[in-house]
Amino acid sequence: MMSSAQNDAITRVGKGTPAGELLRNYWQPVALVEELPDVRPVRAVRLMGQDFVVFRDEQGRYGMLDRDCPHRGADLAAGRLEAGGLRCAFHGWLFDVDGQCLSTPGEPVGSSLCKRVRQSAYPVIEHSGILFAYIGKGEPPAFPHFDCFAAPKEYTFAFKGLFECNWLQALEVGIDPAHASFLHRFFEDEDVSASYGKQFRGASADSNMPITKVLREYESPEILVSPADYGLRLIAKRPIDDEHTHVRVTNVVFPQAFVIPMSAEMTITQWHVPVDDENCYWYAIFTSFGAPTNKQQMREQRLELYELPDYISRRNKRNQYGFNVHEQLTETYTGMGFDINVHDQWAVESQGPIQDRTREHLGTTDKGIIAYRRLLVDAIEKTQAGEKTLMVIDEEAAAHLTGPASIDGIAPAERWDEYWKEADASRRAAAPWPAPKA
């Protein structure tokens, strides 16, 4: 049983908190590239209870600064992009992507004040349509050579969405293989040919069996959890008959991401990023091993649910997530529509702003969650002791972190372990881009 103090230590993310200090040692997604348009590419962001402004200057360089101007605290997110930086609208002080003050126009001619002023600035790098920032101390870790970063941009698609709850309970739904048989249960199967861009709609690899049928009819998976260089590998096995087993391979990438199969050709790498203690964004990179992604179609699908500019779900706790009693009786397990993001959102937001883990009773299917929490607590303790933690890596180590394999398919019962490895290798060999061996 977890105590309140232990729950606080692994959930709260403000400056100086145990989990907050750990997470600051890693690159964090802060915005989609599409959120910085050609006309005035400036975006206010909130990360782990701190306020920043992200922008792209006239030279195309990305920067992230503390949001309050160091002069008298006005909002730099309302500033003007000009003269090589971001200019505060209050008194015209100008800052570049490195936080250097370039101009203090109200000061007397010859004033040296500008040279003595610097705004806190943070490294920003773009990968596959997402802007990542580093707000920790010292040098940031290297990016692993995972598929989502190795694939050409034509083969990726990025999106995000807001969950109004703590980051950890949002992350834990993605490392729980058992919930899909219930939370995402559909009473009838759709035409799998119309499944593009939708999770849990296509057929399992090497079969004609819709994944919706697998989840509905084989609801008690055997879950295997094993350590990996990047975190954890989870395998969910669902025996179909004496000769066949459904195998689903997913991964936890420490500290707060997971890699899961979306379809036979596509995977999802998803981060859960704290806005503050009680809100988080999920950021996802969809990676295709087949044809280039149809970004327009995938974006239009998601904008049917998510409302700009803050990527808030149109189905949320204020309208009961669109609950329909007739649908719950006849079409879906939840009665909350056919988008699994809504199902996940209801599940994690219904636990409260910060889940009270002192009241939970974990079972056998929670193996992955238990294993992840142990990794998290260990890393927090190492951070407090000034020791290096998992996935704080250099370029040499990053080059050896590829994949990871993420498969959903029907395997020969006696060769299920060989099957998923062979299926992953086969998909990589056929990919139109050089997908590195997992």
Phi, psi and omega in degrees: 000136182269141177273166178298321179296319178294321179295318177299319185296329183261355183246322187280141194231009179294168179302132179089350177280154182304309180290325180295320178293323177296308185294335178290350178274006183231154170298138179235134172299134180235341180192156168277147176303324182293346177281350176247083184289171180297324177272112179053074178281077180227135183214125172285136177225152176236128184223120178052042175081004178248149183253133183225170170231130177253139180208165174239123185277182185294341177270000181087008179276139176269144176217157173221125182238157167304143190285333183271127180298134182290353177287288180222025168082012178290165187279110179291341179294344176264009186283180182251135175272110181192160172055035174087012180190201180249122185255128179294135182283350182283303182231005174084009178295141190240134182229140178267182185295342178267002180085001180289132175285123182261338185198139171231078194299339181277352182278158179299154176303133180089357179297140178259009183305317184305322183291339183263359183251135177215134177267143178298127182233154187224143179297142177228136178221144180259133174221121170053039175091002179240139173266123178254140177234156179237118182246013179275188180264152176073195182285137177287157177290162176282156176277132175295157181272050181288162181305319184295337178262335183277332183291143173301155184301330180297341184253014177230162175211135182241144177207175181209168175198152183267133168246132181266068179194174180295146184300325188289317179292330176292318178296320187293337176294330181281348178247030180237092184291341188281332189294335186298331180291343181246298184303322183253027181281128173249137185281343175227152181266142178270170173292116185293342179291343180258022189268358187304131177081003183240132180278147180060036177238331183280187176269149174297148182302147178060033178199171172254009185276120178298140179299331177299323178291318179301310183296322184287318189264345181231079196268000184238082183285152166271127185250127179245133181235130179223147178291152177221162181301334183259351183155260183218147168249132179243133176236126176250120181251129176236103179300127180268312175203192183297337186251349186227145178225133173278130182237128176234120182251122178232170186218144171255121178257113184292139010265342191208038178229163171219156178238123184225156176283138174260321180203185179296336184249351191225144173240164177237127170250122189227133177253147170245112194248120182293126166283313174203199183293335190240011177213151177207157171253140164265135174243132183229140169246120176267127184241125182259133173262000180249243181283161173305148181291142174273086187299321181297314181296315182293323179291317180297321177302315184284330178285350170293334181255322187259137185254128177278156012268356188256007176056048179265135181294135177291335173260117186209185185295340180282343175233028177056031176057027179073023184305134178226118186295323179296319178298320181295328180281334190236339190234312184228157182293324184268333188074020184243031177090186188250007178264119186292339176297325177293318178301311180299318181298314178301313185301314185278326178288332180290346177282354182102168181304319173228116183302134176273093184285355176289346184255359185273158176229102185281149181239189182299324183286355180266020181305316182295319180295317179298314181296319180294317181299325177295319176299318182296312180297318179299317181292322177299316180296321178293321178298316180295332179271000180077022182260159180287144182244168181304134178072011164271094195236159174262179184298323180297315178292323182298325182296337181266357179260095182241174182080236348281160180297136179214108192229148176223105184201172178262121186247155168300133188304322184276350184233030185299324182289320176291325185302308187293328177291317178293321180295320177294315180297321180294318179296321179292319181297328182270352183296143180283356174236157186288080179288115183295154179298136181286000000 
